[in-house]
């Protein structure tokens, strides 16, 4: 028996399904393929090269390879017809350490070394390297893409050369930092000889955190303490030597300054003495000239005086001669001389007795001191 509910109504009428036209399918498929090909081509036909990267472009059709070192877009064949491998060309560090999670392998990876005397040594190693941009294709061709070259090339070669170079040293030599530095340089040179052919250049090799056996570590610490004490003493001696050198240099500068000053004073004195000598010479020359002139004048005066004395002597001699001649003539001369002596220093006043030219009378009047005398004289 069938129970009919009041809510039951008449059955709904369904719209008949429409048939999709099959003739449009090929066109849609072609359009979809075209869109997929176009979008895929656009997405796979270029690669961005970031700064600091180098791109190795490998054409899988022609098998040719090109390298692009400049940053920017690289356009190439789509859909895998061309492969572009990107490599970091900046300086990178490959680390092999005993600390888990810190090195490139993320495991304990320090290098174990057996040195010349048979002892075992462990060390952490760091290798600084970079890609040679123009040789980047050799890495992809001979090693593989991405960073496979780090483990296959850098790690393998470095560990082998570290063991080789450090295996030549004794345990004591390995503990010397200077010796380790020289060995690291040799390791770097050997690495470059091998890795440059792959387009890899090593710039530096560092070895740190050496692990020795406990007894040797104790000896090394004691040696380091002794070496440090010696270094301190050497530093103190060097400091004292430098202080002594500074004092010597200061004394030398003082000496040189004193010598220069003394030379200056001596030179000044020499110049002063030379000037005084020149002044004395000039003064002596002037005095000599004055003395010479004074002597010439004295000579001239003496000459004149001599000449006057000579003339006076000659005159006296002539007078004496005349007097002698007068004495030789006799009485008249004596009378004249007596009269001359009487009249010496006397003044004779006279006046004419007559206006005529013929004087008939001559009279001489005495003054109060000399008695008067009268006499007559006629002149013809």
Buried (B, 14 or more C-beta within 10 A) or exposed (E): EEEEEEEEEEEEEEEEEEEEEEEEEEEEEEEEEEEEEEEEEEEBBEBEBEEEBBBBBBBEEEEEBBBBEEBEEBEBBBEEEBBBBBBEBEEBEBBBBBBEEBBBBEEBBBBEBEBEEEBEBBBBBBBBBBBBBEBBBBBBBEBEBEBEBBEBBBBEBBBBBBBBBBEEBBBBBBBBEEBBEBBBEBBBEBBBEBBBEBBBBBEEBBBEEBBBEEEBEEBBEEBEEEEEEEEEEEEEEEEEEEEEEEEEEEEEEEEEEEEEEEEEEEEEEEEEEEEEEEEEEEEEEEEEEEEEEEEEEEEEEEEEEEEEEEEEEEEEEEEEEEEEEBEEEEEEBEEEEEEEEEEEEEEEEEEEEEEEEEEEEEEBEEEEEEEEEEEEEEEE
